[in-house]
Amino acid sequence: MGASWNMHDVAPADRFAYWREAVLQTYLPLEPEKISAGDFDGAITSIGSPALPLSRVQSVPNAIHRTRKGIGSFQDGSFFANLQITGDAVVEQHGQKTLARPGDIVLLDTNEPFAMRFEQGCDLICATIPGARLRRHLQQMSGRPPNVIAGRGAGRLASAYLGALRDIPDDFALVDDLAASQLEGLLVRATTIGVPTAGSTSPREAMLRQIQTFILDELHNPQLSAKYICRHLNISRSHLFAVLADAGTTLAAHVRDARLRHSLNQLRDPRLTDLPIGEIALRVGFKSHESFARAFRRAYGAAPGAFRAGGEETH
C-alpha cells in the first residue's frame, strides 16, 4: 500500500505546497490549482496496491491539470478512472468539456492533456489503470473517447465495482490482480456501447479483431483453448483456425506470443519490480514458472529476470 497524505500537522501557509507534492508523489506530474479563498485542506488516502493503485482524494474546491510539460517529463500509458462520490466535476480532454456527477466515472488518458475542476470540492476514488487493453480499444473508435462514463449499464457496474474495492482494504491484496483486469474489462465494455469503430471492415477482419480481443482479455486464464474461445464467441473450430490462418498464424502461436509480450511489459514496469517472476508467469496464463522461463528464453534469448525494469533491451 502506498503513502497517504493529510494536513493535520501542516501549517496553513504551507498546505497548498504540501498538496502539490502529495499529488506528484502519489500519481504523476500534475498541476494542482487553488480556486477558493482561505486555507487549503485535502487528503489522499492510498487503499490500493502496485497491481491496482487505488486512492481516495478529498479536498476543498480546486482544479487539476495534466499539461504537455508534465507529459514530456513522464508518461506511462496509464488511465485514471475516477469514481465521483460527492459533488460535480467539469472534465476537459480530447476537445470535450463534460460534467461528471456523483456515481459517474471520469476516464482520463494520462498520455494526453486534461483538466478537472471541482467547484464544490473533491471527493472521489481514483484507480490507475495500466491501460494497454483499454488503449487498443479506444484507438479503434472513430469518434473521440468519452470523458465521462455515466452510471448506467456497464458503466453502472464499473461504478459499483470501483466503489466496492474501496470497502475491502484489508483483503485488497488478495484480489488486486484480478480486480485490475476486471475493472479494465468493465471500462472497455462501458465505452463500447453505441460507439462506432474506426473504418469499415469485412466480416472476416471483424471476427479476427474479436478473436484477438477475446484472447487478450483471457490471457490470464491457463485454460484458454480453442474449445473455450469457440464456446464464448459462438463459432466453430474450423472457422477459428481459418480466420487465424488468414492472418498468418495459429492459435497456439498467437496465444503464446501474446502472453510473452504481456509478460515483457510487466517485467519492464517499474511499479511491478517487487512482483515475483513466478507470479507474472501465472498472471499471463502460463501454468508454471518453468514453462514460462523456457518459452521466454526461446523468444528473447535470455531469462525473464534479465528484462526487469532497467535491465537489458531485447534484440
Phi, psi and chi 1 to 4 in degrees:
 res  aa     phi    psi   chi1   chi2   chi3   chi4
   1 MET       -  136.7 -174.9  175.4  -67.0      -
   2 GLY   -79.1 -178.2      -      -      -      -
   3 ALA   -74.0  150.2      -      -      -      -
   4 SER  -113.7  151.6  -64.5      -      -      -
   5 TRP  -130.0  132.9  -56.9   73.7      -      -
   6 ASN  -145.1  171.6   61.9   65.6      -      -
   7 MET  -113.3   24.6  -59.5 -171.8 -177.8      -
   8 HIS   -57.1  -38.8  -64.4  161.5      -      -
   9 ASP  -113.2   19.9  -59.3  -42.1      -      -
  10 VAL  -102.0  130.2 -179.2      -      -      -
  11 ALA   -62.0  141.8      -      -      -      -
  12 PRO   -50.9  -39.5  -29.0   36.2      -      -
  13 ALA   -67.7  -19.9      -      -      -      -
  14 ASP  -103.2   -0.5  -61.2  -30.0      -      -
  15 ARG   -68.7  -40.6  -73.3 -175.0  171.8 -176.0
  16 PHE   -69.7  -37.1 -169.3   68.2      -      -
  17 ALA   -62.2  -38.7      -      -      -      -
  18 TYR   -63.3  -40.8 -179.5   89.0      -      -
  19 TRP   -63.0  -42.9 -179.7 -109.2      -      -
  20 ARG   -58.5  -43.6  -67.4  174.9   64.2   93.1
  21 GLU   -68.2  -38.9 -175.4   65.2   18.1      -
  22 ALA   -61.4  -43.8      -      -      -      -
  23 VAL   -64.0  -44.0  168.8      -      -      -
  24 LEU   -63.4  -44.9  177.0   62.5      -      -
  25 GLN   -71.7  -30.8  -66.3  -64.6  -31.0      -
  26 THR   -82.4  -36.1  -55.4      -      -      -
  27 TYR  -117.0 -110.4  -55.1  107.0      -      -
  28 LEU  -147.8  179.9   37.3   67.5      -      -
  29 PRO   -57.7  106.4  -28.5   37.5      -      -
  30 LEU  -127.1  157.9  -61.7  170.5      -      -
  31 GLU  -117.2   99.8  -68.8  -67.2  -26.5      -
  32 PRO   -70.4  153.4  -15.8   30.2      -      -
  33 GLU  -135.0  128.3  176.8 -171.3   -4.5      -
  34 LYS   -83.6  124.8 -175.1  178.9  178.0 -177.8
  35 ILE  -121.5    5.0   64.0  172.7      -      -
  36 SER  -124.7  152.5   61.6      -      -      -
  37 ALA   -76.7  164.4      -      -      -      -
  38 GLY    89.4 -177.9      -      -      -      -
  39 ASP   -70.3  141.3  -63.5  -24.0      -      -
  40 PHE   -80.1  149.4 -166.7   85.3      -      -
  41 ASP  -149.2  140.6 -165.8   17.1      -      -
  42 GLY  -175.1  167.5      -      -      -      -
  43 ALA  -151.5  144.9      -      -      -      -
  44 ILE  -123.8  118.9  -60.7  175.2      -      -
  45 THR  -114.4  115.4  -53.9      -      -      -
  46 SER   -79.1  129.6  176.8      -      -      -
  47 ILE  -132.9   17.0   49.4  178.8      -      -
  48 GLY  -113.2 -151.3      -      -      -      -
  49 SER  -152.7  171.5   71.6      -      -      -
  50 PRO   -58.2  -31.6  -27.9   36.8      -      -
  51 ALA   -70.8  -32.4      -      -      -      -
  52 LEU  -147.3   86.6  179.9   55.7      -      -
  53 PRO   -60.0  126.3  -24.2   35.5      -      -
  54 LEU  -139.5  134.6 -162.1   67.2      -      -
  55 SER  -150.4  153.5   54.6      -      -      -
  56 ARG  -103.9  131.9 -176.5  167.2 -175.5  174.4
  57 VAL  -119.1  124.3 -175.3      -      -      -
  58 GLN  -132.8  135.1  -62.2  166.7  -73.6      -
  59 SER  -163.4  167.3   76.6      -      -      -
  60 VAL   -71.7  174.0  -62.7      -      -      -
  61 PRO   -50.9  134.2  -31.1   37.8      -      -
  62 ASN  -165.8  176.4   74.5  103.7      -      -
  63 ALA  -134.2  160.1      -      -      -      -
  64 ILE  -138.0  139.3 -166.0   82.4      -      -
  65 HIS  -129.1  141.8  -57.1  -91.4      -      -
  66 ARG  -111.8  114.3  175.7   73.5  161.2  153.1
  67 THR  -106.2  167.2   64.7      -      -      -
  68 ARG   -60.3  -36.6  -71.6  -69.2 -178.8 -167.6
  69 LYS   -62.6  -44.7 -179.2  178.9  178.0 -178.9
  70 GLY   -64.3  -39.7      -      -      -      -
  71 ILE   -64.1  -39.4  -66.1  166.8      -      -
  72 GLY   -65.7  -29.6      -      -      -      -
  73 SER   -81.7  -28.6   64.6      -      -      -
  74 PHE  -164.3  131.0  178.9   83.2      -      -
  75 GLN  -148.5  144.4   61.3  175.1  -61.1      -
  76 ASP  -133.8    8.1   61.6    1.2      -      -
  77 GLY    80.8    6.7      -      -      -      -
  78 SER   -80.0  164.8   61.8      -      -      -
  79 PHE  -119.2  150.3  -71.6   80.2      -      -
  80 PHE  -100.0  131.1  -69.9  150.3      -      -
  81 ALA  -115.9  104.9      -      -      -      -
  82 ASN  -105.5  118.5  -63.0  -17.9      -      -
  83 LEU   -89.1  116.9  171.0   62.2      -      -
  84 GLN   -71.9  121.2  -71.5  -69.4  119.5      -
  85 ILE   -91.3  -54.6  -62.8  176.7      -      -
  86 THR  -135.9  158.9   60.5      -      -      -
  87 GLY    76.2  164.5      -      -      -      -
  88 ASP  -101.4  160.2  -63.0  -19.5      -      -
  89 ALA  -137.5  138.5      -      -      -      -
  90 VAL   -98.1  121.9  177.1      -      -      -
  91 VAL  -114.8  133.7 -172.6      -      -      -
  92 GLU  -128.5  123.0  -65.2 -176.7   66.8      -
  93 GLN  -165.3  152.3 -170.6  172.1   51.4      -
  94 HIS    56.7   32.9  -54.2  -59.3      -      -
  95 GLY    73.6   12.6      -      -      -      -
  96 GLN  -116.3  142.7  -56.0  172.6   88.2      -
  97 LYS  -119.1  122.8 -179.8 -177.7  -72.9 -170.7
  98 THR  -133.6  145.8  -47.0      -      -      -
  99 LEU   -96.2  125.8 -179.9   66.0      -      -
 100 ALA  -105.0  131.1      -      -      -      -
 101 ARG  -110.8  166.7  -59.7 -173.3 -178.5  -82.5
 102 PRO   -53.1  133.1  -29.2   37.0      -      -
 103 GLY    95.9  -17.4      -      -      -      -
 104 ASP   -80.1  158.1  -68.2  -14.8      -      -
 105 ILE  -111.6  124.9  -69.3  179.3      -      -
 106 VAL   -89.2  123.1  175.3      -      -      -
 107 LEU  -109.1  118.0 -173.8   62.8      -      -
 108 LEU  -124.4  130.2  -61.9  166.8      -      -
 109 ASP   -88.0  113.1 -178.9   -5.5      -      -
 110 THR   -74.8   -5.4   68.3      -      -      -
 111 ASN   -82.5   -4.9  -83.2   10.0      -      -
 112 GLU  -128.3  149.7  -62.5  -67.8  -23.4      -
 113 PRO   -60.0  146.8  -22.3   33.7      -      -
 114 PHE  -153.7  167.3   64.4   74.6      -      -
 115 ALA  -145.5  143.8      -      -      -      -
 116 MET  -131.4  138.2  -66.3 -174.0   70.7      -
 117 ARG  -126.8  127.3 -169.8  173.1 -178.5   90.1
 118 PHE  -116.2   89.1  -55.0   94.7      -      -
 119 GLU   -69.8  -25.9  -66.0  -76.7   -3.7      -
 120 GLN  -104.5    9.9  -56.7  160.0  -19.4      -
 121 GLY    97.6  168.5      -      -      -      -
 122 CYS  -120.1  131.2  171.3      -      -      -
 123 ASP  -148.6  105.0 -170.7   -0.8      -      -
 124 LEU  -150.4  163.7   58.8   84.1      -      -
 125 ILE  -107.1  125.4  -59.8  -64.7      -      -
 126 CYS  -110.3  121.7  176.5      -      -      -
 127 ALA  -108.7  131.8      -      -      -      -
 128 THR   -96.9  115.4  -57.7      -      -      -
 129 ILE  -102.4  122.8  -48.7  -66.9      -      -
 130 PRO   -50.5  -43.2  -27.0   35.0      -      -
 131 GLY    86.8    6.7      -      -      -      -
 132 ALA   -61.0  -45.3      -      -      -      -
 133 ARG   -66.6  -42.2  171.9  176.7  159.5 -159.1
 134 LEU   -65.0  -40.1 -176.0   55.9      -      -
 135 ARG   -64.5  -44.1 -174.3  171.5  -59.7  -77.5
 136 ARG   -57.5  -42.9  -74.5 -168.1  -59.3  -90.5
 137 HIS   -64.5  -47.4  164.8   69.3      -      -
 138 LEU   -66.2  -31.8  -65.7  176.2      -      -
 139 GLN   -68.2  -18.5  -73.0  172.5  -16.1      -
 140 GLN   -84.2   -9.3  -66.8  174.1    0.5      -
 141 MET   -76.6  144.8  -69.1 -177.6  173.3      -
 142 SER   -83.4  -26.4   59.8      -      -      -
 143 GLY   -97.7 -176.7      -      -      -      -
 144 ARG   -75.3  142.5  -67.3  175.4  -66.3 -173.6
 145 PRO   -61.6  149.3  -20.4   31.8      -      -
 146 PRO   -72.5  142.7   27.8  -35.7      -      -
 147 ASN   -81.3  -34.7  -68.6  -15.0      -      -
 148 VAL  -130.0  132.2  175.2      -      -      -
 149 ILE  -103.5  113.9  -62.2  172.5      -      -
 150 ALA   -72.1  157.3      -      -      -      -
 151 GLY   -80.4   63.8      -      -      -      -
 152 ARG  -146.3  154.3   58.6  178.8 -179.4  -89.6
 153 GLY    58.7 -135.3      -      -      -      -
 154 ALA   -62.7  -30.0      -      -      -      -
 155 GLY   -64.8  -38.7      -      -      -      -
 156 ARG   -65.2  -40.0 -177.5  177.2 -178.7 -179.0
 157 LEU   -66.1  -41.5 -175.2   56.1      -      -
 158 ALA   -62.4  -39.8      -      -      -      -
 159 SER   -63.2  -45.5  176.2      -      -      -
 160 ALA   -65.2  -38.3      -      -      -      -
 161 TYR   -65.3  -45.3 -167.3   89.6      -      -
 162 LEU   -65.5  -39.0 -168.8   48.2      -      -
 163 GLY   -65.0  -37.3      -      -      -      -
 164 ALA   -66.9  -36.3      -      -      -      -
 165 LEU   -61.6  -32.7  -67.8  176.7      -      -
 166 ARG   -62.3  -28.8  171.7 -166.2   60.8 -178.6
 167 ASP   -93.3    5.8  -62.7  -32.0      -      -
 168 ILE  -126.2   48.9   57.4  166.6      -      -
 169 PRO   -59.1  -34.5   22.7  -34.4      -      -
 170 ASP   -70.8  -26.4  -65.6  -22.4      -      -
 171 ASP  -107.1    4.3  -60.4  -39.7      -      -
 172 PHE   -59.5  -42.1 -169.3   83.6      -      -
 173 ALA   -63.3  -19.3      -      -      -      -
 174 LEU   -77.6  -19.1  -58.4  175.5      -      -
 175 VAL  -129.9    7.5  -61.1      -      -      -
 176 ASP   -61.9  -41.9   56.4   -5.2      -      -
 177 ASP   -67.4  -41.1   56.6  -21.2      -      -
 178 LEU   -66.0  -41.7  178.4   62.0      -      -
 179 ALA   -63.1  -40.0      -      -      -      -
 180 ALA   -60.2  -45.1      -      -      -      -
 181 SER   -67.0  -42.8  175.5      -      -      -
 182 GLN   -69.5  -39.3  -69.2 -178.4  -24.8      -
 183 LEU   -64.3  -42.9  179.4   58.0      -      -
 184 GLU   -62.3  -40.4 -171.1  173.0   12.8      -
 185 GLY   -62.0  -40.3      -      -      -      -
 186 LEU   -65.0  -38.4  -73.8  169.8      -      -
 187 LEU   -67.9  -38.7  -66.6  171.7      -      -
 188 VAL   -58.6  -47.9  166.8      -      -      -
 189 ARG   -64.5  -41.2 -178.7   64.3   60.8   88.0
 190 ALA   -65.8  -30.6      -      -      -      -
 191 THR   -88.6   -2.3   54.8      -      -      -
 192 THR   -86.7  -36.9  -63.2      -      -      -
 193 ILE   -58.9  120.0  -53.6  -57.1      -      -
 194 GLY    75.1    8.4      -      -      -      -
 195 VAL  -109.9  122.8  179.8      -      -      -
 196 PRO   -70.8  152.8   27.0  -33.2      -      -
 197 THR   -92.3  160.8   55.4      -      -      -
 198 ALA   -71.0  135.8      -      -      -      -
 199 GLY    72.7  168.1      -      -      -      -
 200 SER  -104.3  136.8   59.0      -      -      -
 201 THR  -126.8  155.3   58.7      -      -      -
 202 SER   -74.3  162.3   69.3      -      -      -
 203 PRO   -56.7  -36.4  -27.4   35.8      -      -
 204 ARG   -65.2  -44.7 -160.6   77.1  155.8 -169.4
 205 GLU   -66.4  -38.8  -68.8  169.8  -30.3      -
 206 ALA   -63.8  -39.9      -      -      -      -
 207 MET   -67.5  -39.5  177.8   52.6   66.0      -
 208 LEU   -60.0  -45.0  175.0   62.2      -      -
 209 ARG   -62.1  -39.0 -179.1  177.5  -65.1  168.2
 210 GLN   -66.5  -41.2 -170.7  175.0   -0.1      -
 211 ILE   -64.2  -47.1  -68.6  167.7      -      -
 212 GLN   -63.1  -41.6  -68.7  171.4  -29.6      -
 213 THR   -64.8  -42.3  -60.6      -      -      -
 214 PHE   -62.9  -41.9 -176.7   81.3      -      -
 215 ILE   -62.5  -43.9  -70.9  172.2      -      -
 216 LEU   -61.8  -38.6  -73.3  171.4      -      -
 217 ASP   -67.5  -26.3  -69.8  -10.6      -      -
 218 GLU  -110.3   15.6  -66.2  -70.7  -29.1      -
 219 LEU   -56.9  -33.7  -82.6 -177.2      -      -
 220 HIS   -68.9  -13.9   64.1  -79.2      -      -
 221 ASN   -88.5  109.8 -175.3   -5.2      -      -
 222 PRO   -67.8  -13.0   23.8  -32.5      -      -
 223 GLN   -92.2    7.3  -55.4  -55.8  -41.8      -
 224 LEU   -59.0  125.9 -177.2   61.5      -      -
 225 SER  -153.4  172.8   63.5      -      -      -
 226 ALA   -60.7  -42.5      -      -      -      -
 227 LYS   -61.8  -42.7 -178.9  178.1  179.6 -179.3
 228 TYR   -64.3  -45.3 -175.2   86.0      -      -
 229 ILE   -63.9  -47.4  -64.4  169.4      -      -
 230 CYS   -62.6  -38.5  -68.5      -      -      -
 231 ARG   -64.9  -42.0 -177.1  170.5   72.1 -111.8
 232 HIS   -79.3  -28.4  -77.4   80.1      -      -
 233 LEU   -98.0   -4.0  -62.9 -175.1      -      -
 234 ASN    57.6   49.7 -164.9   28.0      -      -
 235 ILE  -130.0  164.8   58.5  175.3      -      -
 236 SER   -86.0  160.6   67.0      -      -      -
 237 ARG   -61.0  -41.2  -71.7  172.1   61.6   92.7
 238 SER   -64.3  -37.5   59.4      -      -      -
 239 HIS   -68.6  -41.9 -172.0   47.3      -      -
 240 LEU   -57.4  -50.2  169.3   66.0      -      -
 241 PHE   -67.5  -35.1  -65.1  146.6      -      -
 242 ALA   -68.3  -41.1      -      -      -      -
 243 VAL   -63.2  -43.4  170.2      -      -      -
 244 LEU   -68.4  -37.1  -69.7  171.6      -      -
 245 ALA   -63.1  -39.6      -      -      -      -
 246 ASP   -60.5  -28.9  -75.4   -8.9      -      -
 247 ALA   -87.7    2.6      -      -      -      -
 248 GLY    81.5   27.3      -      -      -      -
 249 THR  -145.9  175.5 -171.1      -      -      -
 250 THR  -117.6  165.9   65.1      -      -      -
 251 LEU   -63.1  -46.5  176.9   61.3      -      -
 252 ALA   -61.0  -43.8      -      -      -      -
 253 ALA   -67.6  -41.1      -      -      -      -
 254 HIS   -65.0  -44.4 -176.0   78.0      -      -
 255 VAL   -65.5  -45.2  170.4      -      -      -
 256 ARG   -60.4  -47.6 -179.3 -166.5   64.2 -120.5
 257 ASP   -64.9  -39.0  -68.0  -13.7      -      -
 258 ALA   -64.5  -41.5      -      -      -      -
 259 ARG   -64.9  -40.7  -76.9  174.9  168.0  159.3
 260 LEU   -67.6  -41.2  -71.7  171.1      -      -
 261 ARG   -62.7  -41.8  -73.0 -165.8  -57.7  -89.0
 262 HIS   -66.2  -39.0 -165.3   53.2      -      -
 263 SER   -65.1  -37.4   72.3      -      -      -
 264 LEU   -64.4  -40.9 -171.1   60.7      -      -
 265 ASN   -60.6  -40.6  -70.6  -22.7      -      -
 266 GLN   -70.3  -37.2  -64.3 -156.3   14.5      -
 267 LEU   -65.7  -30.8  -71.5  166.5      -      -
 268 ARG   -87.2   -7.7  -70.5 -107.1  173.6   90.9
 269 ASP   -79.6  115.2 -170.0  -25.4      -      -
 270 PRO   -62.8  -19.4   21.5  -32.4      -      -
 271 ARG   -76.5  -12.2  -65.3  168.1  -62.5 -172.5
 272 LEU  -114.8   21.8  -58.0  179.6      -      -
 273 THR   -65.8  -22.6   52.4      -      -      -
 274 ASP   -91.8   -3.0  -66.4  -28.7      -      -
 275 LEU   -80.4  124.3 -171.6   68.0      -      -
 276 PRO   -58.0  145.0  -23.6   34.1      -      -
 277 ILE   -62.1  -34.8  -70.6  177.0      -      -
 278 GLY   -61.4  -34.0      -      -      -      -
 279 GLU   -70.2  -37.9  179.4   64.7   24.0      -
 280 ILE   -62.5  -41.6  -70.6  177.3      -      -
 281 ALA   -56.4  -45.3      -      -      -      -
 282 LEU   -68.4  -36.8  -64.0  176.9      -      -
 283 ARG   -59.9  -36.8  -80.3 -175.2  171.4 -156.6
 284 VAL   -94.9    5.6  -60.9      -      -      -
 285 GLY   100.7    3.9      -      -      -      -
 286 PHE   -75.1  146.2  -76.7   91.6      -      -
 287 LYS   -79.7  -18.2  -65.5 -177.1  178.6  179.3
 288 SER  -154.8  160.9   69.9      -      -      -
 289 HIS   -61.6  -39.0 -174.7  176.3      -      -
 290 GLU   -65.7  -46.0  -68.1   73.5   19.3      -
 291 SER   -65.6  -35.8   62.1      -      -      -
 292 PHE   -63.7  -47.6  167.0   60.6      -      -
 293 ALA   -61.6  -40.3      -      -      -      -
 294 ARG   -64.1  -47.7  -73.4 -165.7  -60.0  -90.2
 295 ALA   -64.7  -39.1      -      -      -      -
 296 PHE   -65.0  -43.5 -166.3   96.2      -      -
 297 ARG   -65.3  -39.8 -173.7  179.4  -70.3  -84.9
 298 ARG   -63.1  -37.8  -77.3 -163.5  -61.8  -91.3
 299 ALA   -78.1  -39.2      -      -      -      -
 300 TYR  -118.0   -4.1  -60.7  117.1      -      -
 301 GLY    75.8   13.6      -      -      -      -
 302 ALA  -156.3  164.2      -      -      -      -
 303 ALA   -70.7  153.7      -      -      -      -
 304 PRO   -54.9  -37.0  -26.2   34.2      -      -
 305 GLY   -60.8  -23.7      -      -      -      -
 306 ALA   -71.0  -14.2      -      -      -      -
 307 PHE  -109.6   15.6  -69.2   84.4      -      -
 308 ARG   -57.0  158.8  -85.8  -67.9 -168.8 -174.3
 309 ALA   -49.7  125.1      -      -      -      -
 310 GLY    90.6   -2.5      -      -      -      -
 311 GLY   -85.1 -159.1      -      -      -      -
 312 GLU   -75.0  164.1   67.4 -179.5   60.3      -
 313 GLU   -89.3  158.0  -62.0  -67.8  -33.9      -
 314 THR   -73.2  159.2   52.5      -      -      -
 315 HIS   -95.5      -  -61.2  -67.8      -      -
